[in-house]
């Protein structure tokens, strides 16, 4: 019998694949709910997921199509999963891992089908909607929400930073930012990515606070939310997609082949295999659960996130803004 249910977005991504392999190896009694944009075996990335799953013939899993660039898709998926848990078809959700992400660098600003900026919606808003709709389907004693962070959320935290990640005063600018000036697409795109990760962290902290004082979540007090920066994953396909040519060349000829040496000077460099192990430990080991445990990690090391991420008034404002967007979608259904 399943010990519980794990929900993983971006299951066919570089880190997602490593997480699936590690979980099936060491925690085979969980049912994995794996979401991808394209569930067909003909998709090159999803085919890798099926290959991993085929190595574990008794694995318990289901693969679902989920487009985080459509809040309708997110809401429909969450409703389906809620019904499966309430009917007993699935055990309560032990972990939700908000792993999927998107950015647009050399291609400039991209909008989702909802008309919102891509990285903000996929990295943050869609996961916000997903988590809030699934909270009451979680294991009330062992539930854990894991958000994926990045050093890009911290001003001066990344070598790729051109413009520091700062929340705008008007949150509408997160949805529809002004057009990039010619030649600044990469810098502005990376800034938008960093801000989206800042939003993820602020959501995690605000969720922990509300789980403790909001009567809506009175039965869910034991659920823990945490964020983790898995490091720079040198074999990530993200480092060769929609990025400057110097990035992809540096990844191919420097970061990947020299990582075993570079990691001593740059400990944030990790293979997807190592990052997958880190994510499994943080999401499933008892040592990282409990409301009094740290809420932010770089690898397995608890640490502080950026100064702005602890701004409670901004976090509350972002929460209310996001709830309003969520209700806008639900009312339209």
N, C-alpha and C positions, 0 to 999 in steps of 0.2 A: 504494500500500500504506500502511496505517495506520502512523504513527510510534509509536503506543502507545495506551493506553486511559486515559481520564479517568473517574473515578467521582465523580458529584456528587449529593449528597442535597439534597432540597428544590429540585429543578430548576425548579419552577413558582412559586417564591417571588420576591419582588421582586429580591433580589440574585441568585438563581439564574438568572432570566431574563436579567439584564444580563450575567452571566458567560457564558451560552450564546451570546448574540449576539456578544460580544467575541471569544470563542474561535473561533467559526466564521469570523469575519471575518479574523483574523490567524493562526490555527493550524488551518487546515482539514484537515490530514492526521491529526488525532487522531480516534479513535473515542470518542464521548461516551456513557457509560452514565449515563442520567438517571433518577433515582428520584423518584417522586411517590406520594402516598397514593391518588390517584384518577387513573387513566390514561385516562379517558374524555374525548373531545373535548367532551362536554356540560358538563364541569366548567369553570367560568369561568376558573380560573387555568391549568389544563392547556391550555385552548383558546389562551391567549396563548403558551404554549410551542410548540404546533403552528404558530401563525402565524409565529413567529420561524424555526422550522425550515424552513418553506415558502419562505423567502427564500433558502435555500441548497440548491438542488436536488441538489448532489453531496455534501451533508453525510453523514458516517458517524455514525450514532447508533442507540441502542436505548432505549426507554422501559420502565421496570419499575415495578410497584407495590411499594412498600415502606412498611410501617407501623412506624415507629420506636417506637411505643407498644406493640409486641408483639415481644419478643425472639425468639419463634419465627419471626416474619416476617423478622427481621434474619438469623438463622442460616440460614434456607432460602435467602434471597437470596444470602448469602455463599457457600453451598455451590454454588449454581447458577453463580455467577460464577467460582468456583475451577475448576469443571469446564470452563467455556468457555475459560479461559486454558490449562489443562493439555492440553486437546484441540487447541489451536491455533486455535480459532474466534475467539478474541480475542488480541491481543498482550498481553504483560505490562502490568500497571497502572503507569502513570507517576505518576499523582496520585490521591489520595483526598481529596476536599474535604468536610469535615464541616460542611455549610452549614445543613441543616434545623434549625429550633428551635421551641420552644413555650414559652408562659408562660400562667399563669392569674392574673389580677389581680382584677378586680371579681367574678369568679365564685368566688373562693376556691380551696381545695385541690381539685385533680382527680387522680384515680388512673388509671393505665394498665390495660390488660387483664391485666397481670401483677401488679397491685395496688400498683405503686410510684408515687411522686409524679411527676407528668407532666413538669415541666421538668427534673428530675434525669435521668429515663430518656431522654427524647427528645434533650436537648442534650448529655448526657455519656455515660450508660451504654450506650445503643444504639450510639453511634459507637465507643465503646471495643470493644464486641463485634465490630462490623463491621471495624474496622481490624485487630484481632488475628487474625481469621479470614482476612483477605485479605493479610496481610503477605507470606506466602511466594509469593503470586501477583504480587508487585510486581516492577518492573524493578530488578534488584539493584544497578545502577550509578546510575540516574537517579531512583529512586523518591522521592516526596515525599508527606508527610501534612500536610494543612493543617487546623487547627482554628480555628473562629470564636470570637473572644473578644468582650469588651464592657467599656466603662469601669465597668459595674456590678459587676465582680469586685473592684474596688479600693475599700476603705473611703473614703468621701468623694469617690469618683470620678464620681458621677452626681448631677444635680440632683433626680432622682426618688427617691433613697435616703431611706428612713425608718429602716430597721434595717440596720446594717452587715453585709456578707457575710462570715461567719466559719464555717469548718468546725466542726461539732459534735464533741465528744469521742467520742460514740457514733455511728458512721456509719449505724446502723440508722435514726436520725432523718432521714437523707437520703431513705430509702425511704418512711417513714411518719411525717411530721412531726406534731406535735400540732396540734389544731384551732386555726384562727385565732380570736382574740377578735373579737367584733362591732366593726366599724368599722376594723379593722386589716388587712382582707383585701388591700388594694392594697399597703400597705407590706410585709407578710409575703410576698406573692406576688412582689414585685420582689426581695426579699431571696433567695428561693429561686432565682429566675432568676440573680441575681448569683453565688450559691454554685455553681450548675451551671456557669457560665462559669469560675469559679475552678477547678473540677474539670477542665474541659477543658484549661486551661493546665498544671495540675500533671501531667496525663496526657501532654501533649506533652513536657514536660521529662523525665519519668520514662522515656518511650519512648526518647528520645535517649540517656539514660544506659544503659538496658538493651541498646540496639542495639550499644553499645560493649563491654559486659562480659559479657553473658549468652551462653553458648555456644549456646543455642537459636537465636540470631540471627546466628551467626558469618558466614554468607554474605550477610547483609543490612546489613553495617556502613556501607555508603555511603548508605543511605536516610536522608533528613533529615526531621525533623518540625518544624513551626513553627506558631505561633498568630498571628492577626492580628485586631486591632480595626478593623473597616472604617469606624468612625465612626457617627454618628447619620444614618441614611439617611432624609432628610426625606420622600421619596415612598413609604416602606415602608408596606405595608398593615397591618403589625403595629402601627403607631402609631394605628390606628383600630379595632382589634379587641380586645375584652375589656379595654379601658382606660377610665379615667375620662373623662367628657365633656369636661373641660377639656383633656385631652391631645389628643383628636381635633380639637377646635376650634382649639387652638393650632397643631396640625400644618397644618390647612386654611388658616387665616387669617394665620399668622405665619411658621412655619418654612418652608413651601413657597414662598410668594410672596416672602418677604424673604431667602431663603437667600443670594442673590448678595451682599447687603450684610452679613448677619449673620455670614457665614463669616470675615470679617476679625477679628471679636471672638471667634468660636467656630469655629475651623478644623476641629473635628471634624464639623461639618455637611457632609454630602455628598449628592449625588444618587446614585441607584442606578447610573446610567451611570458615574460616576467611581469608585464603589466596585467596580463590576464590573471596570473596567480595573485597579484595584489588585490585586484578587484574581487576575486572569489573570497579571499580572507576577510576583506572589509564587509562584504555583503552577507556572509554566512557564518563566520566564526563568532561564537558567543562573546568572546573578549571585546568585540567592537560594538556590541549592542548595549542597550540600557541608556536611559535618558541622561545619566550623569557622565557618560563617556564623551570625549571630544567630538566636535562636529565638522572639523576640517583636517584633511590629511594631504601631505605630499608623499606619494607612495604610501608606506605604512607609518610614516612619521607624523604624529599630530603636530600641527603648527598653526600660526595665525594667517588669516587671509588679509586682503587689503583693508586699509583703514575705512574706506567708504562702505565696504561690505557689512560693517557693524552698525551702520546708521539706521537705527530702528524706525525713526519717523519715515525715512525714505522707503524702507522695506515694507512698512505698513501701507504706504501710498501705492507702491508697486503692486502689492497684493490686491488692494481694492480695485486698481486699474485693471488688473488681470481678471479678476472675478467679473467685472463689468463686461469685458470682452467675451468671457466664457458664457455668460448669460445671454449675450447677444446672439451667440451661435445656437444655444439650446432653445431659445425662444423662436428661432427661425426654422427649427426642425419640424 
